[in-house]
């Protein structure tokens, strides 16, 4: 036998407690002092003799069953590859990112898009529905992300498409889900109520770039006016109807305003919303090289921010990392498409703003998508091929990360935060679960005392 390449052992915040995690199986185990001795004895025996100690203790059997120690013939790299390709082949649901318009009412300096006035007309709406009708397999799923530009700038298109897409999914006995990525400036309560009225709505992702003093400089209207207060007002109203997820794009210029943002959300009764960080990258000249956080710097700030949220009564966002299976995103998926307002079919969200003449094909007028050079590269994409990824302890969790970014380099992928902060993620997850369990126990005890 041999030791898995994807084990992580770290101390917990609780005295005398350790946490063991395997990135390939997703196994997460809590270790007291006795279990820690068993863990270390098992790995030491495997390393020196290639066999477990005799007799094998019960917890050591659990470790073997959960992939911390594996048979000699087990090739973990092959397993990662098989999961990726097997998951892609097995995927049957249809995923759509729909941009009703590429127009945007904001002038964000770091935005990667070029904006035009193109918007979807009624003829293209009908052609888009025909595109879905031809590809949606009965008994599967249809998942839609409303994107842009600013999708609410063409809300009438969403009003026409959303109920018809839902009806089509129901006719095929498919599950239906939809969500929206918006800057929030046009997210009125009435629009939130409409989105909620179409079954399967997930959440509205809205960007607030930290404190008002930072956000209003980074995300002004095209006329240069601040947007922070109006977005907050809209979120208060919209949150009565739909879940809200706040994204905070961070670089060196605004990281000192994160606590101010949480305080502003708390003051407006929005402590229940999800909040997470996005990593600003060098897509425009306005973002200088010294402004960008390195991957490692971003991971450290992300960890600090999750602890800050936890201390302030927000959900920390700490989740147990899960091994990936299948396609990484719409770009390398066999059955996901980005549909632009001009009738073009694209691989990736990063291409949604492009002219339809640069597309894989067209849904309006209809032509069959043809793989371009990039799509062909992703069709044969092999997440275990990059040298640095083959030796990375979190490779099963990311499979090189964003394929768009990973395709730009040969030796490594687009590294996720877990490469640098996995132990902190595990500790925070364990802490939050422990606190939740303690709260539940107190509530049950109080309830029992009340009954008595």
LODO-501661 format. One record per residue (C-alpha): x, y, z; residue number from 1; residue in one letter. Coordinates in steps of 0.02 Angstrom, whole numbers, plus 50000, padded with zeros to 5 digits. Each point is the difference from the previous one (the first is absolute). Layout:
<nodes>
((X; Y; Z); NUM; 'A');
...
</nodes>
This chain:
<nodes>
((50000; 50000; 50000); 1; 'X');
((50050; 50183; 49986); 2; 'X');
((49952; 50168; 50073); 3; 'X');
((49879; 50107; 49901); 4; 'X');
((50077; 50156; 49925); 5; 'X');
((49848; 50101; 50053); 6; 'X');
((49998; 49989; 50190); 7; 'X');
((49990; 50156; 50108); 8; 'X');
((50022; 49991; 50188); 9; 'X');
((49979; 50157; 50103); 10; 'X');
((49963; 50052; 50178); 11; 'X');
((49826; 50060; 50046); 12; 'X');
((49959; 50153; 50103); 13; 'X');
((49941; 49881; 50136); 14; 'X');
((50142; 49945; 50115); 15; 'X');
((50058; 49822; 49971); 16; 'X');
((49902; 49982; 49837); 17; 'X');
((50067; 49975; 49824); 18; 'X');
((49915; 49993; 49831); 19; 'X');
((50042; 49881; 49858); 20; 'X');
((49941; 50031; 49822); 21; 'X');
((50029; 49908; 49837); 22; 'X');
((49978; 50108; 49844); 23; 'X');
((49967; 49852; 49884); 24; 'X');
((49863; 49915; 50100); 25; 'X');
((49936; 50153; 50093); 26; 'X');
((50012; 49906; 50165); 27; 'X');
((50006; 50112; 50154); 28; 'X');
((50037; 49924; 50170); 29; 'X');
((50018; 50070; 50175); 30; 'X');
((50146; 49931; 50100); 31; 'X');
((50023; 49998; 50188); 32; 'X');
((50169; 49953; 50074); 33; 'X');
((49969; 49813; 49982); 34; 'X');
((49943; 50015; 49819); 35; 'X');
((50148; 50112; 49961); 36; 'X');
((50117; 49865; 50065); 37; 'X');
((49910; 49873; 49889); 38; 'X');
((50015; 50116; 49849); 39; 'X');
((50186; 50030; 50024); 40; 'X');
((50035; 49816; 50036); 41; 'X');
((49909; 49945; 49843); 42; 'X');
((50091; 50121; 49886); 43; 'X');
((50168; 49960; 50081); 44; 'X');
((49972; 49814; 49975); 45; 'X');
((49949; 50023; 49818); 46; 'X');
((50151; 50110; 49967); 47; 'X');
((50125; 49877; 50076); 48; 'X');
((49924; 49830; 49960); 49; 'X');
((49866; 50031; 49869); 50; 'X');
((49872; 49916; 50114); 51; 'X');
((49885; 50053; 50143); 52; 'X');
((50055; 49957; 50177); 53; 'X');
((49936; 49838; 50076); 54; 'X');
((49872; 49993; 50068); 55; 'X');
((49911; 50137; 49902); 56; 'X');
((49903; 50108; 50121); 57; 'X');
((49818; 50048; 49961); 58; 'X');
((50040; 50182; 49961); 59; 'X');
((50143; 49948; 49888); 60; 'X');
((49874; 49896; 49901); 61; 'X');
((49895; 50157; 49984); 62; 'X');
((50150; 50095; 49933); 63; 'X');
((50032; 49863; 49871); 64; 'X');
((49817; 49996; 49949); 65; 'X');
((50003; 50188; 49974); 66; 'X');
((50152; 50003; 49888); 67; 'X');
((50135; 50069; 50114); 68; 'X');
((50097; 49842; 49960); 69; 'X');
((49975; 49915; 49832); 70; 'X');
((50050; 49840; 49909); 71; 'X');
((50165; 50004; 49905); 72; 'X');
((49910; 49976; 49835); 73; 'X');
((49888; 50152; 50027); 74; 'X');
((50050; 50143; 49883); 75; 'X');
((49926; 50159; 50072); 76; 'X');
((50047; 50103; 49847); 77; 'X');
((49902; 49881; 49890); 78; 'X');
((49853; 50011; 50120); 79; 'X');
((49998; 50190; 49984); 80; 'X');
((50004; 49986; 49811); 81; 'X');
((49862; 49868; 49998); 82; 'X');
((49889; 50106; 50111); 83; 'X');
((50022; 50150; 49886); 84; 'X');
((49968; 49911; 49836); 85; 'X');
((49869; 49881; 50070); 86; 'X');
((49903; 50141; 50079); 87; 'X');
((50003; 50099; 49838); 88; 'X');
((49938; 49852; 49901); 89; 'X');
((49860; 49962; 50124); 90; 'X');
((49934; 50179; 50006); 91; 'X');
((49833; 50014; 49910); 92; 'X');
((49921; 50159; 50067); 93; 'X');
((50005; 50162; 49902); 94; 'X');
((50089; 50150; 50074); 95; 'X');
((49975; 50174; 49927); 96; 'X');
((50076; 50168; 50039); 97; 'X');
((49886; 50126; 49915); 98; 'X');
((50051; 50181; 49973); 99; 'X');
((49842; 50098; 49953); 100; 'X');
((50114; 50149; 49967); 101; 'X');
((50183; 50047; 50007); 102; 'X');
((49959; 50180; 50044); 103; 'X');
((50052; 50052; 50175); 104; 'X');
((49955; 50153; 50102); 105; 'X');
((50162; 49994; 50102); 106; 'X');
((50177; 50052; 49959); 107; 'X');
((50106; 49879; 50102); 108; 'X');
((50184; 50022; 49961); 109; 'X');
((50047; 49819; 50026); 110; 'X');
((49862; 49925; 49892); 111; 'X');
((50060; 49878; 49867); 112; 'X');
((49853; 50035; 49883); 113; 'X');
((49980; 50122; 49857); 114; 'X');
((49820; 50060; 49997); 115; 'X');
((49889; 50033; 49851); 116; 'X');
((49816; 50045; 49985); 117; 'X');
((49955; 49827; 49936); 118; 'X');
((49844; 49927; 50078); 119; 'X');
((49893; 49849; 49962); 120; 'X');
((49846; 50034; 49893); 121; 'X');
((49842; 49895; 49984); 122; 'X');
((50064; 49903; 49850); 123; 'X');
((50155; 49947; 50095); 124; 'X');
((49894; 49954; 50151); 125; 'X');
((49900; 49881; 49890); 126; 'X');
((50159; 49929; 49925); 127; 'X');
((50076; 49975; 50173); 128; 'X');
((49847; 49902; 50054); 129; 'X');
((50015; 49894; 49843); 130; 'X');
((50183; 49969; 50044); 131; 'X');
((49950; 49938; 50173); 132; 'X');
((49855; 49898; 49931); 133; 'X');
((50119; 49907; 49885); 134; 'X');
((50126; 49959; 50138); 135; 'X');
((49905; 49974; 50163); 136; 'X');
((49990; 49815; 50036); 137; 'X');
((49846; 49938; 50092); 138; 'X');
((50023; 49955; 50183); 139; 'X');
((50160; 50101; 50022); 140; 'X');
((50023; 50181; 50054); 141; 'X');
((50004; 50177; 49933); 142; 'X');
((50103; 50127; 50096); 143; 'X');
((50009; 50182; 49948); 144; 'X');
((50112; 50142; 50058); 145; 'X');
((49945; 50175; 49948); 146; 'X');
((50157; 50096; 49956); 147; 'X');
((50058; 50155; 49908); 148; 'X');
((50056; 50140; 49986); 149; 'X');
((49866; 50043; 50123); 150; 'X');
((49857; 49876; 49972); 151; 'X');
((49872; 50109; 50089); 152; 'X');
((50031; 50131; 49866); 153; 'X');
((49896; 49885; 49889); 154; 'X');
((49880; 49937; 50133); 155; 'X');
((49860; 49986; 49873); 156; 'X');
((50099; 49862; 49916); 157; 'X');
((50012; 49904; 50164); 158; 'X');
((49813; 50025; 50026); 159; 'X');
((49967; 49920; 49831); 160; 'X');
((50128; 49860; 50011); 161; 'X');
((49992; 49941; 50181); 162; 'X');
((49820; 49935; 50003); 163; 'X');
((50016; 49920; 49828); 164; 'X');
((50162; 49912; 50046); 165; 'X');
((49921; 49938; 50161); 166; 'X');
((49847; 49937; 49905); 167; 'X');
((50111; 49909; 49875); 168; 'X');
((50094; 49916; 50142); 169; 'X');
((49837; 49944; 50080); 170; 'X');
((49937; 49930; 49835); 171; 'X');
((50157; 49892; 49990); 172; 'X');
((49989; 49946; 50183); 173; 'X');
((50163; 50092; 50035); 174; 'X');
((50053; 50092; 50155); 175; 'X');
((50021; 50188; 49975); 176; 'X');
((50114; 50123; 50086); 177; 'X');
((50047; 50180; 49966); 178; 'X');
((50104; 50136; 50081); 179; 'X');
((50064; 50172; 49955); 180; 'X');
((50165; 50094; 50006); 181; 'X');
((49963; 50186; 50012); 182; 'X');
((50080; 50159; 50062); 183; 'X');
((49841; 50027; 50102); 184; 'X');
((49967; 50179; 49947); 185; 'X');
((49841; 49953; 49906); 186; 'X');
((49947; 49860; 50118); 187; 'X');
((49834; 50071; 50059); 188; 'X');
((49884; 49907; 50118); 189; 'X');
((49877; 49969; 49858); 190; 'X');
((50136; 49920; 49895); 191; 'X');
((50057; 49893; 50146); 192; 'X');
((49820; 49944; 50026); 193; 'X');
((49986; 49953; 49816); 194; 'X');
((50159; 49895; 50008); 195; 'X');
((49933; 49914; 50155); 196; 'X');
((49836; 49964; 49911); 197; 'X');
((50088; 49888; 49873); 198; 'X');
((50031; 49835; 50092); 199; 'X');
((50179; 49945; 50027); 200; 'X');
((50080; 50169; 50033); 201; 'X');
((50167; 49982; 50089); 202; 'X');
((50074; 50169; 50044); 203; 'X');
((50046; 50172; 49937); 204; 'X');
((50187; 50032; 50004); 205; 'X');
((50034; 50185; 50028); 206; 'X');
((50170; 50083; 50014); 207; 'X');
((50045; 50122; 50138); 208; 'X');
((50185; 50041; 49999); 209; 'X');
((50027; 50025; 50184); 210; 'X');
((49968; 50165; 50090); 211; 'X');
((49900; 50139; 49918); 212; 'X');
((50160; 50103; 49982); 213; 'X');
((50076; 49863; 49893); 214; 'X');
((49846; 49936; 49910); 215; 'X');
((49943; 50168; 49932); 216; 'X');
((50171; 50029; 49921); 217; 'X');
((50015; 49825; 49929); 218; 'X');
((49820; 49973; 49943); 219; 'X');
((49922; 50167; 49948); 220; 'X');
((49863; 50028; 49873); 221; 'X');
((50053; 50049; 49825); 222; 'X');
((49970; 50180; 50054); 223; 'X');
((50123; 49976; 50144); 224; 'X');
((49873; 49998; 50141); 225; 'X');
((50013; 49889; 50154); 226; 'X');
((49894; 49843; 50009); 227; 'X');
((50028; 49926; 50173); 228; 'X');
((49848; 50071; 50091); 229; 'X');
((49876; 49962; 49862); 230; 'X');
((50061; 49821; 49987); 231; 'X');
((49983; 49977; 50188); 232; 'X');
((49823; 50069; 49994); 233; 'X');
((49959; 49879; 49859); 234; 'X');
((50073; 49853; 50095); 235; 'X');
((49893; 50036; 50152); 236; 'X');
((49843; 49996; 49891); 237; 'X');
((50054; 49855; 49888); 238; 'X');
((50048; 49891; 50149); 239; 'X');
((49817; 49992; 50048); 240; 'X');
((49974; 49890; 49848); 241; 'X');
((50163; 49918; 49944); 242; 'X');
((50165; 49939; 50073); 243; 'X');
((50142; 50124; 49978); 244; 'X');
((50184; 49959; 49977); 245; 'X');
((50121; 50147; 50014); 246; 'X');
((50164; 49989; 49906); 247; 'X');
((50143; 50114; 50051); 248; 'X');
((50136; 50020; 49868); 249; 'X');
((50162; 50033; 50093); 250; 'X');
((50174; 50062; 49965); 251; 'X');
((50126; 50100; 50100); 252; 'X');
((49897; 50158; 49979); 253; 'X');
((49845; 49948; 50097); 254; 'X');
((50042; 49860; 50122); 255; 'X');
((49999; 50120; 50147); 256; 'X');
((49813; 50031; 49975); 257; 'X');
((49933; 49824; 50023); 258; 'X');
((49949; 50022; 50181); 259; 'X');
((49910; 50163; 49956); 260; 'X');
((49899; 49906; 49870); 261; 'X');
((49945; 49868; 50126); 262; 'X');
((49951; 50137; 50121); 263; 'X');
((49898; 50087; 49865); 264; 'X');
((49910; 49837; 49958); 265; 'X');
((49966; 49971; 50185); 266; 'X');
((49928; 50175; 50021); 267; 'X');
((49879; 49966; 49857); 268; 'X');
((49943; 49832; 50070); 269; 'X');
((50094; 49900; 49869); 270; 'X');
((50107; 49890; 50111); 271; 'X');
((49912; 49847; 49928); 272; 'X');
((50066; 50026; 49823); 273; 'X');
((50148; 49903; 49934); 274; 'X');
((50160; 50100; 49974); 275; 'X');
((50156; 49938; 49911); 276; 'X');
((50158; 50070; 49922); 277; 'X');
((50045; 50007; 49816); 278; 'X');
((50179; 50019; 49939); 279; 'X');
((50028; 50151; 49887); 280; 'X');
((50118; 49957; 49859); 281; 'X');
((50098; 50102; 49874); 282; 'X');
((49871; 50012; 49861); 283; 'X');
((50017; 50188; 49972); 284; 'X');
((50137; 50131; 50009); 285; 'X');
((49907; 50086; 50142); 286; 'X');
((50050; 49856; 50113); 287; 'X');
((50187; 50016; 50025); 288; 'X');
((50117; 49857; 50037); 289; 'X');
((50027; 50065; 50177); 290; 'X');
((49812; 50002; 50031); 291; 'X');
((49978; 49814; 49971); 292; 'X');
((50002; 49877; 50144); 293; 'X');
((50101; 49843; 49970); 294; 'X');
((49906; 49836; 50017); 295; 'X');
((50081; 49972; 50169); 296; 'X');
((49958; 50176; 50061); 297; 'X');
((49820; 49980; 49944); 298; 'X');
((49986; 49833; 50091); 299; 'X');
((50063; 50079; 50161); 300; 'X');
((49877; 50145; 49987); 301; 'X');
((49859; 49878; 49960); 302; 'X');
((50038; 49904; 50159); 303; 'X');
((50005; 50159; 50105); 304; 'X');
((49836; 50057; 49923); 305; 'X');
((49912; 49836; 50040); 306; 'X');
((50054; 50013; 50182); 307; 'X');
((49943; 50182; 50002); 308; 'X');
((49829; 49950; 49935); 309; 'X');
((49987; 49863; 50131); 310; 'X');
((50043; 50121; 50141); 311; 'X');
((49871; 50125; 49938); 312; 'X');
((49859; 49875; 49992); 313; 'X');
((49999; 49967; 49813); 314; 'X');
((50010; 49826; 49929); 315; 'X');
((50186; 49981; 49974); 316; 'X');
((49979; 49912; 49834); 317; 'X');
((50112; 49861; 50062); 318; 'X');
((49955; 49843; 49906); 319; 'X');
((50080; 49830; 49999); 320; 'X');
((50097; 49993; 49836); 321; 'X');
((49933; 49872; 49878); 322; 'X');
((50095; 49903; 49866); 323; 'X');
((49946; 50048; 49825); 324; 'X');
((49921; 49886; 49873); 325; 'X');
((49966; 50043; 49819); 326; 'X');
((50013; 50167; 49912); 327; 'X');
((50071; 50147; 50094); 328; 'X');
((49885; 50132; 49925); 329; 'X');
((49900; 50041; 49843); 330; 'X');
((50159; 50018; 49897); 331; 'X');
((50054; 49818; 50005); 332; 'X');
((49826; 49925; 50019); 333; 'X');
((49925; 49900; 49858); 334; 'X');
((49826; 50070; 50027); 335; 'X');
((50019; 50178; 50064); 336; 'X');
((49994; 50155; 49893); 337; 'X');
((50016; 50188; 50019); 338; 'X');
((49868; 50086; 49892); 339; 'X');
((50034; 50181; 49957); 340; 'X');
((49868; 50130; 49954); 341; 'X');
((50059; 50007; 49820); 342; 'X');
((49962; 49818; 49965); 343; 'X');
((50174; 49930; 50034); 344; 'X');
((50043; 49839; 50092); 345; 'X');
((50157; 50010; 50107); 346; 'X');
((50106; 49888; 50112); 347; 'X');
((50028; 50109; 50151); 348; 'X');
((49930; 50147; 50098); 349; 'X');
((50158; 50094; 49953); 350; 'X');
((49942; 49996; 49819); 351; 'X');
((49819; 50056; 50025); 352; 'X');
((50040; 50179; 49949); 353; 'X');
((50080; 49950; 49836); 354; 'X');
((49921; 50031; 49830); 355; 'X');
((49898; 49853; 49934); 356; 'X');
((50123; 49987; 49856); 357; 'X');
((50128; 49934; 50125); 358; 'X');
((49883; 49866; 50066); 359; 'X');
((50003; 49810; 49986); 360; 'X');
((49837; 50010; 49907); 361; 'X');
((49832; 50087; 50005); 362; 'X');
((49833; 49963; 50078); 363; 'X');
((49927; 50145; 49899); 364; 'X');
((49998; 49969; 49855); 365; 'X');
((50029; 49820; 50050); 366; 'X');
((50164; 49914; 49955); 367; 'X');
((50077; 49851; 50086); 368; 'X');
((50140; 50048; 50123); 369; 'X');
((50169; 49960; 49924); 370; 'X');
((50150; 49972; 50113); 371; 'X');
((50127; 50138; 49982); 372; 'X');
((50182; 49986; 50050); 373; 'X');
((49963; 50037; 50183); 374; 'X');
((49853; 49879; 50008); 375; 'X');
((50105; 49863; 49922); 376; 'X');
((50134; 50032; 50130); 377; 'X');
((49872; 49979; 50138); 378; 'X');
((49922; 49847; 49917); 379; 'X');
((50165; 49911; 50030); 380; 'X');
((50035; 50087; 50164); 381; 'X');
((50093; 49892; 50124); 382; 'X');
((50002; 50069; 50178); 383; 'X');
((50135; 49879; 50058); 384; 'X');
((50122; 50048; 49861); 385; 'X');
((50074; 50158; 50076); 386; 'X');
((50160; 49959; 50096); 387; 'X');
((49968; 50114; 50150); 388; 'X');
((49822; 49935; 50016); 389; 'X');
((50056; 49819; 50004); 390; 'X');
((50096; 50032; 50160); 391; 'X');
((49875; 50119; 50080); 392; 'X');
((49913; 49941; 50159); 393; 'X');
((49832; 50077; 49950); 394; 'X');
((49995; 49946; 49817); 395; 'X');
((49838; 49899; 50021); 396; 'X');
((49913; 50156; 50067); 397; 'X');
((50037; 50112; 49851); 398; 'X');
((50062; 49894; 49852); 399; 'X');
((50104; 50153; 49946); 400; 'X');
((49862; 50126; 50040); 401; 'X');
((49931; 50116; 49866); 402; 'X');
((50042; 49918; 49833); 403; 'X');
((50000; 50170; 49913); 404; 'X');
((50143; 50060; 50111); 405; 'X');
((50085; 49831; 50015); 406; 'X');
((50010; 49985; 49810); 407; 'X');
((50112; 50155; 49996); 408; 'X');
((50144; 49911; 50088); 409; 'X');
((50082; 49831; 49976); 410; 'X');
((50069; 49947; 50168); 411; 'X');
((49863; 50045; 50125); 412; 'X');
((49815; 50035; 50013); 413; 'X');
((49897; 50145; 50065); 414; 'X');
((50033; 49961; 50183); 415; 'X');
((49856; 50009; 50123); 416; 'X');
((50014; 50070; 50175); 417; 'X');
((50000; 49827; 50078); 418; 'X');
((50176; 49974; 49937); 419; 'X');
((50054; 50129; 50129); 420; 'X');
((49864; 49997; 50134); 421; 'X');
((49926; 49824; 50004); 422; 'X');
((50046; 49974; 50184); 423; 'X');
((49916; 50164; 50047); 424; 'X');
((49844; 49952; 49901); 425; 'X');
((49989; 49836; 50094); 426; 'X');
((50026; 50083; 50170); 427; 'X');
((49867; 50131; 49967); 428; 'X');
((49877; 49872; 49934); 429; 'X');
((50026; 49894; 50156); 430; 'X');
((49981; 50153; 50113); 431; 'X');
((49837; 50053; 49917); 432; 'X');
((49930; 49824; 50007); 433; 'X');
((50047; 49985; 50184); 434; 'X');
((49917; 50166; 50043); 435; 'X');
((49843; 49951; 49904); 436; 'X');
((49993; 49833; 50092); 437; 'X');
((50022; 50086; 50168); 438; 'X');
((49861; 50123; 49958); 439; 'X');
((49885; 49858; 49949); 440; 'X');
((50038; 49906; 50160); 441; 'X');
((49962; 50155; 50105); 442; 'X');
((49836; 50027; 49909); 443; 'X');
((49949; 49819; 50025); 444; 'X');
((50046; 50009; 50184); 445; 'X');
((49901; 50161; 50021); 446; 'X');
((49851; 49921; 49912); 447; 'X');
((50008; 49846; 50109); 448; 'X');
((50010; 50108; 50156); 449; 'X');
((49848; 50098; 49942); 450; 'X');
((49900; 49841; 49974); 451; 'X');
((50051; 49935; 50170); 452; 'X');
</nodes>
